[in-house]
Amino acid sequence: MPAVETHTAKPTRSEQEAARRSFTALEESLKSLSKKDTTEIEIEETSQKIVVPTMALHLLSRILKDLGEGRPVQIMPIAAEMTTQAAAEMLGCSRPHVVKLLEQGKIPFTLIGKHRRIKYEHVMKYRMAMKEAQRRNLKDMMKDDEEAGLYDS
């Protein structure tokens, strides 16, 4: 089982700038490669040519865009499983709280012996649902404040 790394370093300024330049160049190249399944790239320093799936270059483009905007990036296979501790770190809560969510059926999991394993995609689905609920609640609170005359427009 792959380990889940929860702390990813923020890109440095020079890394951000290199990512911005690379993103622009890669996006231009991808426009003409959209119909190909694989693409050959060359590593300038070693002159080594590598055939990669074009889909991987599209993913690289997304990574470069985020890095260029100063956001740390982490790659995880969608079907990867994680421990309750790793899920807790991802959700920003305690491990016992995650166990409670699992036992309440809010996040699917499997038992391997006595250990609970949670698919990354299920944790992310729960996280996105919680963020959406937070947005709705915030809008409702703002609406209530506005109706009560507590909010200046």
Secondary structure as the mmCIF struct_conf table of DSSP 4:
data_model
#
loop_
_struct_conf.conf_type_id
_struct_conf.id
_struct_conf.beg_label_comp_id
_struct_conf.beg_label_asym_id
_struct_conf.beg_label_seq_id
_struct_conf.end_label_comp_id
_struct_conf.end_label_asym_id
_struct_conf.end_label_seq_id
HELX_LH_PP_P HELX_LH_PP_P1 ALA A 9 THR A 12
HELX_RH_AL_P HELX_RH_AL_P1 ARG A 13 LEU A 33
TURN_TY1_P TURN_TY1_P1 SER A 34 LYS A 35
BEND BEND1 ASP A 37 ASP A 37
STRN STRN1 THR A 38 ILE A 43
TURN_TY1_P TURN_TY1_P2 GLU A 44 SER A 47
STRN STRN2 GLN A 48 PRO A 53
HELX_RH_AL_P HELX_RH_AL_P2 THR A 54 GLY A 68
TURN_TY1_P TURN_TY1_P3 GLU A 69 GLY A 70
TURN_TY1_P TURN_TY1_P4 ILE A 78 ALA A 79
STRN STRN3 GLU A 81 MET A 82
HELX_RH_AL_P HELX_RH_AL_P3 THR A 84 LEU A 91
TURN_TY1_P TURN_TY1_P5 GLY A 92 GLY A 92
BEND BEND2 CYS A 93 CYS A 93
HELX_RH_AL_P HELX_RH_AL_P4 ARG A 95 GLU A 103
TURN_TY1_P TURN_TY1_P6 GLN A 104 GLY A 105
BEND BEND3 LYS A 106 ILE A 107
STRN STRN4 THR A 110 ILE A 112
TURN_TY1_P TURN_TY1_P7 GLY A 113 LYS A 114
STRN STRN5 HIS A 115 LYS A 119
HELX_RH_AL_P HELX_RH_AL_P5 TYR A 120 GLU A 147
TURN_TY1_P TURN_TY1_P8 ALA A 148 GLY A 149
BEND BEND4 TYR A 151 TYR A 151
#
